[in-house]
Amino acid sequence: MTGFKTKLWAGASAAVLMVGSGVSAQAQAPVMQAEALDRGVVAVTASKGVLISWRALANDADGLGFNVYRDGKKLNVRPITDRTNFADEKGTANAVYEVSEVTGRKEGPRSKAITIDGYLNIPLNKPADGVTPDNKAYSYTANDASVADLDGDGQYEIILKWDPDNSRDNAQNGYTGPTYLDAYKLDGTQLWRIDLGRNIRSGAHYTQFQVADYDGDGFAELIVKTADGTVDGQGKVIGDARANWLSGPGPFVPITDPYAPTPQPEATNGEPPTQRFAGRALHGPEYLSLFDGRTGAVRDTIPYPATRGPNGDNPTPEEAQARWGDAYSNRADRFLAGTAWLDGVKPSAIFARGYYTLTTVAAIDVRDGKLVKRWYFDSSAPDAPKGSGGQGNHQLSVADVDGDGRHEIIYGAMTLDDDGKVLWNTGMGHGDAMHVSAFDPNQTGLQRWGVHENMKMSGNAGSALLDARTGEVIFKVPADKDTGRGAAGDIDPRFPGAEFWGSNSDNLYDLKGNVISDKRPRQLNFMVWWDGDLLREILDGNKIYKWDWEAGESRVLLEAAGATSNNGTKATPALSGDIFGDWREEVILRAEDNRSLRIYSTSTPTTYKFTTLMHDPQYRAAIAWQNTAYNQPPWPSFYIGEGMKMPPKIKVQITGKPE
């Protein structure tokens, strides 16, 4: 199809494109830590032969080459320096592949490839079915995931959240089963399981888990909200194991609330209506806990930084109503989380509560095995700028928007500087989707594309592109009601930079807000770099699409039969990111029976070479926050797309050493 041809970046086959920043860093900017990774070699079967690919690392020496071996026989004539993949047309799934580093004439040890024939299958230990206090049976679904090097061997492990199939939106009454967090190696070995217990309600907005190497010792830690009865990976109980803080019997109270659109369950088969606020934890202590990534053992627990009430975790209905805008925790239990390099060196964990009305955000460091508060933002505090509440999204983003070498928190329509103070606030209010990256190859800096829900607050802007440094509106697309989804990415090489689209319009827009087509992708949920060019593909459900800009329609590149996506209409993967191999992204989906995860990796060669995206701190932070609420795709700090320029090589401190 001629519409899929794209002009190659000049010199791409002979030059190395190293991970860089979309903003010019100050001369004395700090240097961020990055994890030590192995080569991540994979051999993926193709329609003809096998594609072998591996990571380029941020600390690779200039001119480093690689040799590729099949069953002990070297396949390349000269060391490969211009790319990190090799197509072996005679290869088979039964062959053993290895890749070695070559410095000058000296060859280093070989790294053995993981073979992927269709997909990498990772067996799971599915939790047992259960029954709620009101005698309703439930089972478990493999939900959101993250990756981190838990054991210091340079290979990522998978951290998986298990959701019961009776998980609830905050707008719904009803009991849920407990949420579990598991850790697995890529061969399916289970390292540990954490049971968050009955006092943590299950649903997309309750449990946002963060995994990173917060103390820089080469081993990642897990930080997550806990409660009385949480059981760590070694069987130790946090708090009071006997405590039950769930709301119990009472008359049914229907919820009429503009932020609670989901209909409440009614009486069925002559049974009495659902109990009043049943299954909600409206009182009781709330915690934030640090867990050892190798064992799942709890290392430290502190009170959750933002309390339900003005004076603690046990507010009266009147106090809760005054603080959050409702008395049943629809707004209070909207949690967000992320990981950000706020000091420009080590990552901090971000745990936030609330975005419709009151907004609270805490930055937490790990120091000497303890959780230590760096700063705390409360939109109701006397020194908080007026109007800084009500600006949050169903997710957040992390990026260095002002070029000082430190990350900021893009909290929907508002951004917090690295010190926790408001950097800018558009006042455009809440939204359901957001993308932050360098979308314009001809401009210095980052942009933020997002959709909006409240037309009065947004000025009837259903979606808008902003300058991420200042919050200045570049262009906006009008709407007369909530715009639920929106996406961005370079999908058409005929126009500079990324293209933008949302559910509020059938048009496709360029960087200036010009309509470049009256047709846009129907898919709005996720993006992925998959094939060999610089354009980004579209991920929706269990399919990867290529936008055919000439025909004005999406073409299926991959359909993952037997696998499925998560989170209802959001149709998101368990995780998508540059997990191994070259810079293209992997997609992790759950099998339909929830007995395994499947990792899909591209089998298409590319002439482009990038340092692994996981050594770009903005992209690495995005992998950490991807599981937060309404999942969004990861973006790097620099532009990838048609017409891109070679970005400056990023400087990072590599922590740990693969064992």
C-alpha positions in Angstrom: 0.0 0.0 0.0 1.7 3.2 -1.1 0.1 5.2 1.7 2.3 3.4 4.2 5.6 4.7 2.6 7.5 7.2 4.8 10.6 9.1 4.2 13.5 7.8 6.3 15.3 10.2 8.6 18.5 11.4 6.9 21.4 9.2 8.0 19.3 6.9 10.0 21.1 3.8 8.8 24.5 5.2 9.8 23.8 7.3 12.9 22.7 6.6 16.4 19.7 8.4 17.7 20.3 8.6 21.4 17.6 9.4 24.0 17.3 13.1 24.6 15.3 15.8 26.2 12.6 17.9 24.5 13.8 20.9 26.5 17.2 22.5 26.8 18.6 21.6 30.2 20.3 24.2 32.3 24.1 24.0 32.5 24.2 22.8 36.1 21.1 20.6 35.9 21.3 17.5 38.2 21.8 14.1 36.7 18.9 11.6 37.1 19.4 8.0 38.2 18.5 5.2 35.8 18.4 1.4 36.5 21.1 -0.9 35.3 19.7 -3.2 32.6 21.0 -6.2 30.6 20.8 -6.3 26.9 17.2 -7.7 26.9 17.8 -9.8 23.8 14.7 -11.3 22.2 14.3 -13.5 19.1 10.8 -13.1 17.6 9.6 -15.4 14.9 8.4 -13.6 11.7 6.5 -14.6 8.6 10.0 -15.4 7.2 12.7 -16.2 9.7 13.4 -14.5 13.0 14.1 -11.0 14.2 16.7 -10.7 16.9 16.7 -7.4 18.8 18.4 -6.0 21.9 18.8 -2.8 24.0 21.1 0.1 23.4 21.9 1.5 26.8 22.5 5.1 27.9 26.0 4.2 29.2 27.1 2.4 26.0 30.4 3.6 24.6 30.3 5.5 21.2 30.9 3.1 18.4 29.9 0.0 20.4 29.1 -2.9 18.0 27.3 -6.2 18.3 27.6 -9.7 16.9 24.6 -12.0 16.5 24.9 -15.8 16.9 22.5 -18.6 15.9 23.4 -22.0 17.5 26.9 -20.8 18.0 27.5 -19.5 14.5 28.1 -15.8 13.9 25.6 -14.4 11.4 27.0 -10.9 10.7 30.2 -10.2 8.8 31.1 -7.0 10.6 30.0 -5.8 14.1 26.6 -4.1 13.9 26.8 -0.5 15.0 23.9 1.3 13.2 20.9 -0.6 14.7 20.0 -3.0 17.5 18.1 -5.6 15.5 19.0 -8.3 12.9 16.8 -10.2 10.6 17.7 -13.8 10.2 15.7 -15.1 7.2 16.8 -18.7 7.8 16.1 -18.7 11.5 13.5 -20.8 13.3 11.8 -20.8 16.7 14.0 -23.8 17.7 17.3 -21.9 17.2 19.3 -20.5 20.1 20.3 -16.9 19.6 23.0 -14.9 21.4 24.3 -11.3 21.1 27.7 -10.1 22.2 29.2 -6.6 22.6 32.2 -5.7 20.4 34.6 -3.0 21.5 37.3 -2.5 18.8 38.4 -6.0 18.1 37.5 -7.4 21.5 34.3 -9.3 21.9 32.5 -9.5 25.3 30.4 -12.3 26.7 27.2 -13.4 24.9 23.7 -12.7 26.1 21.1 -15.4 25.4 17.9 -14.4 23.7 14.4 -15.0 25.0 12.5 -16.7 22.1 9.0 -15.4 21.3 7.0 -17.5 18.9 3.8 -15.5 18.5 3.9 -14.2 22.1 5.8 -14.9 25.4 3.5 -16.8 27.7 3.8 -16.1 31.5 1.8 -18.5 33.6 -0.1 -16.9 36.5 -1.2 -18.0 39.9 -4.9 -16.9 39.8 -6.4 -16.2 43.2 -9.1 -18.4 44.5 -12.8 -17.4 44.0 -14.6 -15.8 46.9 -17.9 -14.8 48.3 -18.9 -11.3 49.6 -20.5 -10.7 53.0 -23.9 -10.5 51.2 -23.3 -13.9 49.7 -22.3 -12.9 46.1 -19.7 -15.0 44.4 -16.7 -13.4 42.6 -13.7 -14.5 40.6 -10.5 -12.7 39.6 -9.2 -10.9 36.5 -5.6 -10.1 35.7 -5.6 -6.3 35.5 -3.0 -3.6 35.3 0.7 -4.3 35.5 4.1 -2.6 35.9 7.7 -3.7 35.4 10.8 -3.1 37.5 14.0 -4.9 38.3 13.1 -6.3 41.7 16.1 -8.7 42.2 18.9 -6.7 40.6 19.7 -9.0 37.7 19.1 -6.4 35.0 15.9 -8.1 33.7 12.5 -6.7 34.4 10.0 -8.5 36.6 6.2 -8.0 36.2 4.1 -6.6 39.1 0.4 -7.5 38.5 -2.7 -6.3 40.1 -5.6 -8.8 40.4 -9.1 -7.3 40.4 -12.2 -9.2 41.5 -14.9 -9.3 38.8 -17.1 -7.4 41.3 -14.8 -4.4 41.5 -16.6 -1.1 41.7 -16.5 2.4 40.4 -16.6 4.9 43.3 -20.1 5.8 42.2 -21.4 2.3 43.0 -22.5 0.8 46.3 -21.7 -2.8 47.0 -19.0 -5.1 48.4 -15.9 -6.2 46.4 -13.4 -8.9 46.8 -9.9 -7.9 48.0 -7.2 -6.7 45.6 -3.9 -8.7 45.2 -0.5 -7.6 44.0 1.8 -10.3 42.6 5.4 -10.3 41.3 6.5 -12.7 38.5 9.7 -13.3 36.6 9.5 -13.5 32.9 9.5 -17.3 33.1 6.4 -17.3 35.3 8.2 -17.8 38.7 6.1 -16.1 41.3 8.2 -14.1 43.8 5.4 -13.0 46.2 1.8 -12.0 46.7 0.4 -9.0 48.7 -3.2 -9.2 49.9 -4.4 -5.6 50.3 -7.3 -6.9 52.5 -11.0 -6.2 52.9 -10.5 -2.6 54.0 -9.1 -1.6 50.5 -12.0 -1.5 48.1 -11.4 -2.8 44.6 -11.8 -0.7 41.5 -9.9 1.5 39.0 -9.7 4.5 41.3 -8.6 2.9 44.6 -5.3 1.1 44.2 -2.5 2.8 42.2 0.8 1.0 42.9 4.2 2.5 42.2 7.4 0.4 41.6 10.8 1.8 41.1 14.3 1.9 42.7 13.6 4.7 45.0 16.7 4.5 47.2 19.2 3.8 44.3 20.5 0.4 45.7 19.8 -1.5 42.4 16.7 -3.2 43.7 13.2 -1.8 43.0 10.6 -1.2 45.8 6.8 -1.2 45.8 4.8 1.6 47.4 1.0 1.4 47.7 -1.9 2.5 49.9 -2.7 -0.1 52.6 -5.1 -0.5 55.5 -5.8 -2.7 58.5 -5.6 -6.3 57.4 -3.2 -5.9 54.5 -0.9 -9.0 54.4 2.6 -8.6 53.0 4.5 -11.0 50.8 5.8 -12.9 53.9 2.5 -13.2 55.7 2.9 -10.3 58.0 -0.3 -8.3 58.8 -0.3 -4.5 58.7 -2.4 -2.8 61.4 -5.3 -4.7 63.0 -6.1 -8.0 61.3 -9.5 -8.1 62.9 -10.7 -4.6 61.9 -13.6 -4.3 59.5 -14.2 -0.7 58.4 -16.7 -1.5 55.7 -20.1 0.1 55.8 -22.8 -2.4 56.7 -26.6 -2.8 56.7 -28.9 0.1 56.4 -31.7 1.5 54.2 -30.8 1.8 50.5 -29.9 5.4 49.6 -29.8 6.1 45.8 -26.9 8.4 44.8 -27.8 11.4 42.8 -24.6 13.2 42.0 -23.2 14.7 38.7 -20.0 12.9 39.4 -21.7 9.6 40.0 -23.2 8.8 36.6 -23.4 5.0 37.0 -26.9 3.8 37.8 -27.2 2.2 41.3 -28.4 -1.4 41.6 -32.0 -1.9 42.2 -33.9 -4.7 43.9 -34.0 -8.0 41.9 -36.0 -11.2 42.3 -37.8 -9.8 45.3 -34.6 -9.2 47.2 -34.3 -6.1 49.3 -32.4 -3.2 47.7 -28.6 -2.8 48.1 -27.5 -1.8 51.6 -26.7 1.8 52.3 -23.2 2.5 51.1 -22.4 -1.2 51.5 -18.8 -2.2 51.0 -17.4 1.4 51.3 -14.6 2.2 53.8 -15.7 5.6 55.1 -13.8 5.4 58.4 -10.7 3.8 59.8 -7.0 4.3 59.5 -5.4 4.5 56.1 -1.7 3.8 55.4 1.0 4.1 52.9 3.4 1.2 52.9 6.9 0.4 51.4 7.6 -3.2 50.4 10.8 -4.9 49.5 10.8 -5.8 45.8 12.7 -9.1 46.3 10.5 -10.6 49.0 7.3 -8.5 49.2 8.0 -7.9 52.9 6.8 -4.6 54.3 9.7 -2.3 55.3 7.8 0.8 56.5 4.3 2.0 57.0 3.1 5.6 57.6 -0.3 7.3 57.8 -1.7 8.0 54.3 -0.6 11.7 53.7 -4.1 13.0 52.9 -6.9 12.2 55.4 -10.6 11.7 54.7 -11.6 14.4 57.2 -10.1 17.8 58.2 -8.7 16.3 61.4 -8.2 12.6 60.6 -9.6 9.4 59.0 -13.0 9.4 60.8 -15.0 12.4 59.6 -18.6 13.0 60.3 -20.8 13.0 57.2 -21.0 16.8 57.5 -17.2 17.1 57.6 -16.8 14.8 54.6 -19.4 16.7 52.7 -17.7 20.0 53.4 -14.2 18.8 52.6 -14.9 16.7 49.4 -18.4 17.6 48.2 -20.0 14.3 49.2 -20.3 12.2 52.3 -19.8 8.7 50.7 -16.2 9.0 49.4 -17.0 9.2 45.7 -14.7 12.1 45.5 -12.5 11.4 48.5 -11.5 7.9 47.2 -10.3 9.1 43.8 -6.6 8.3 44.1 -3.7 8.9 41.7 -0.1 8.0 41.9 3.2 8.4 40.0 6.9 8.4 40.2 9.0 11.6 39.5 12.6 12.7 39.8 11.8 15.8 41.7 15.3 16.6 42.9 16.8 15.6 39.5 18.6 12.6 41.0 16.5 10.0 42.8 12.8 9.2 42.1 10.1 10.2 44.5 6.7 8.5 44.8 3.7 10.7 44.2 0.4 9.9 45.9 -2.6 12.1 45.3 -6.2 12.1 46.5 -9.0 14.0 44.8 -9.4 16.0 41.6 -13.1 16.9 41.2 -13.1 19.4 44.1 -10.4 19.3 46.7 -6.9 18.2 45.4 -4.1 16.8 47.6 -0.8 15.6 46.3 2.1 14.2 48.4 5.7 13.6 47.3 7.3 10.8 49.3 11.0 9.8 49.3 12.7 6.6 50.5 15.6 7.3 52.8 17.3 4.6 54.9 14.5 2.2 54.4 11.8 4.7 55.5 9.1 6.7 53.8 9.8 10.4 54.2 7.5 13.2 53.1 9.2 15.7 50.7 6.2 18.0 50.3 2.5 18.1 50.4 0.0 20.2 48.4 -3.5 20.9 49.5 -5.7 23.1 47.2 -7.7 24.2 50.3 -4.6 25.5 52.2 -4.5 29.2 52.8 -1.4 29.6 50.7 -2.7 27.6 47.7 -3.6 29.7 44.7 -7.4 30.2 44.3 -8.9 27.8 41.8 -6.3 25.1 42.1 -8.9 22.5 43.2 -11.0 20.7 40.6 -8.4 20.6 37.9 -7.3 17.0 38.1 -7.7 14.2 35.6 -8.4 10.5 35.9 -4.6 10.2 35.6 -1.5 12.4 35.9 1.7 12.8 33.9 5.3 13.5 34.8 7.8 15.5 32.8 10.5 18.2 33.0 8.4 21.0 31.5 10.6 23.9 32.4 14.0 22.5 31.5 15.6 22.6 34.9 16.5 18.9 35.1 13.7 18.2 37.6 10.3 16.7 37.0 7.0 18.4 37.3 3.6 16.8 38.0 1.1 17.6 35.2 -2.2 17.2 37.1 -4.7 17.6 34.3 -5.4 21.3 33.8 -2.8 22.3 36.4 0.9 21.6 36.8 2.9 21.4 40.1 6.5 22.4 40.0 9.2 20.1 41.5 8.8 21.8 44.8 5.0 21.2 45.0 3.9 24.7 44.2 1.5 25.5 41.3 3.5 26.3 38.2 0.4 27.0 36.1 -3.3 26.5 36.1 -5.6 26.9 33.0 -8.8 26.5 35.1 -10.2 24.2 32.4 -11.1 21.5 34.8 -11.3 17.8 34.9 -10.6 15.4 32.0 -10.4 11.7 31.2 -7.3 11.5 28.9 -4.0 13.3 28.6 -0.7 13.1 26.6 2.5 15.0 27.3 5.6 14.9 25.1 7.6 16.9 22.5 5.0 16.8 19.7 6.5 19.6 17.6 9.9 18.8 16.0 10.5 22.5 15.2 9.9 23.9 18.7 11.9 23.5 21.9 9.8 22.2 24.8 6.9 19.9 25.5 3.2 20.1 24.8 0.2 18.7 26.6 -2.9 17.4 24.7 -6.0 16.6 26.8 -9.7 16.4 26.8 -12.2 18.1 29.2 -15.4 17.2 30.8 -16.9 20.4 32.3 -17.8 22.7 29.4 -18.3 25.7 31.7 -14.9 25.5 33.2 -13.1 24.7 29.9 -14.8 27.5 27.9 -16.6 24.9 25.7 -13.2 23.3 24.8 -13.7 19.6 24.5 -10.0 19.2 23.8 -6.9 21.4 23.8 -3.2 21.5 23.1 -1.2 23.5 25.6 2.4 24.6 26.0 3.5 22.4 28.9 5.9 25.0 30.2 3.3 27.8 30.6 -0.1 26.3 30.2 -0.8 28.6 27.3 -3.4 27.3 24.9 -2.0 26.6 21.4 -5.4 25.5 20.0 -8.7 24.0 21.2 -11.5 22.1 19.7 -15.0 23.1 20.8 -17.6 20.8 22.3 -21.0 21.1 24.0 -20.6 18.1 26.3 -18.1 15.8 28.0 -15.3 14.7 25.7 -14.5 11.2 27.0 -11.4 10.2 25.0 -8.5 11.8 23.0 -5.2 10.6 21.5 -2.1 12.1 19.9 0.8 10.9 17.9 2.6 11.3 14.6 0.4 9.1 12.3 0.6 11.1 9.1 4.1 11.9 7.6 2.7 14.7 5.3 2.4 17.1 8.2 5.1 18.2 10.7 4.9 16.7 14.2 2.1 14.9 15.8 -1.6 14.7 14.9 -4.4 15.1 17.4 -8.0 13.7 17.7 -10.7 13.3 20.2 -14.2 12.0 20.6 -15.7 15.5 20.3 -14.9 15.8 16.6 -14.6 13.6 13.5 -11.6 15.8 12.3 -7.9 15.2 12.5 -5.8 18.2 13.6 -2.2 19.3 13.1 0.0 21.1 15.5 -1.6 24.5 14.8 -5.2 23.2 15.1 -5.7 23.1 11.3 -8.1 20.4 10.1 -6.0 18.1 7.9 -8.6 15.5 7.4 -12.3 15.1 8.0 -11.5 11.5 8.9 -9.7 10.4 12.0 -8.9 7.1 13.7 -12.0 5.6 15.4 -9.5 4.2 18.0 -8.8 6.6 20.9 -7.4 4.6 23.7 -3.6 3.8 23.3 -0.5 4.3 21.2 2.4 2.0 20.5 5.6 2.1 18.4 5.5 -1.2 16.6 6.6 -1.3 12.9 9.9 -0.1 11.4 9.2 3.5 10.6 9.0 6.5 13.0 5.3 6.9 12.9 3.4 5.6 16.0 0.7 2.9 15.7 -2.6 2.8 17.5 -3.4 0.1 20.2 -7.0 -0.5 21.1 -8.2 -3.7 22.8 -6.3 -6.6 21.5 -5.4 -5.0 18.1 -2.7 -2.8 16.8 -3.6 -0.5 13.9 -1.7 1.5 11.3 -3.4 4.7 10.2 -3.7 4.8 6.4 -3.5 8.5 5.8 -4.5 8.2 2.1 -7.6 6.1 2.6 -8.5 7.8 6.0 -8.9 4.5 7.9 -7.1 2.2 10.3 -5.6 -1.1 9.1 -5.1 -4.0 11.5 -1.4 -5.0 11.9 -1.8 -7.4 14.7 -4.8 -9.1 16.3 -3.9 -10.9 19.5 -6.4 -13.8 19.3 -7.0 -15.5 22.7 -5.9 -12.4 24.6 -8.0 -9.5 25.8 -7.7 -6.0 27.2 -8.7 -4.5 30.6 -10.8 -1.8 32.1 -14.0 -2.0 30.0 -14.4 0.6 27.3 -11.0 2.0 28.0 -9.7 -1.3 26.4 -6.2 -0.8 27.8 -3.4 -3.4 28.0 -2.0 -4.7 31.3 1.0 -2.7 30.2 2.7 -1.4 27.1 6.2 -0.2 26.9 9.8 -0.8 25.9 10.3 -3.8 28.1 13.0 -5.6 26.1 14.6 -5.8 22.7 15.1 -2.6 20.7 13.3 0.7 21.2 9.9 -0.5 19.8 7.3 -1.3 22.4 5.9 -4.5 23.8 2.2 -5.1 24.6 1.2 -7.2 27.6 -2.3 -8.6 27.5 -4.1 -11.1 29.7 -5.2 -14.4 28.3 -9.0 -14.7 28.1 -9.0 -17.3 30.9 -6.8 -15.2 33.2 -4.3 -18.0 33.6 -1.4 -16.3 31.9 -0.1 -13.0 30.6 1.0 -12.7 27.0 3.8 -10.4 25.9 3.7 -9.4 22.2 6.9 -8.0 20.5 7.4 -6.8 16.9 8.9 -9.0 14.3 9.5 -6.1 11.9 13.1 -4.9 11.3 13.9 -1.2 11.6 16.9 0.9 10.4 16.5 3.3 13.3 18.5 3.1 16.5 17.5 4.5 19.9 18.8 4.1 23.4 16.2 2.0 25.3 13.3 4.4 26.1 13.5 3.1 29.6 16.6 5.1 30.2 14.7 8.3 29.4 13.4 9.3 32.9 10.2 10.8 31.5 9.4 7.6 29.7 10.5 5.5 32.7 8.2 7.6 34.9 5.3 7.0 32.5 5.7 3.2 32.8 5.4 3.6 36.6 2.3 5.7 36.4 0.6 3.8 33.5 -1.5 1.7 35.9 -3.1 4.8 37.4 -6.9 5.0 37.0 -7.6 5.6 33.3 -4.4 4.3 31.8 -2.6 6.3 29.2 0.3 5.5 26.9 3.9 6.4 27.8 5.7 9.2 26.1 9.4 10.1 26.1 10.9 13.6 26.6 11.8 14.0 23.0 10.0 13.8 19.6 9.9 10.6 17.7 8.3 11.0 14.3 8.7 12.0 10.7 11.2 14.9 10.3 12.8 14.3 13.8 16.2 15.8 14.5 18.9 13.9 16.4 18.2 14.8 20.1 21.1 15.4 22.4 22.4 12.3 24.3 20.9 12.2 27.7 23.1 11.9 30.8 21.9 9.5 33.5 23.5 7.9 36.5 23.2 4.1 36.2 22.5 2.6 39.6 23.1 -1.0 40.5 24.8 -3.6 38.4 23.1 -6.7 36.8 24.1 -9.7 38.9 
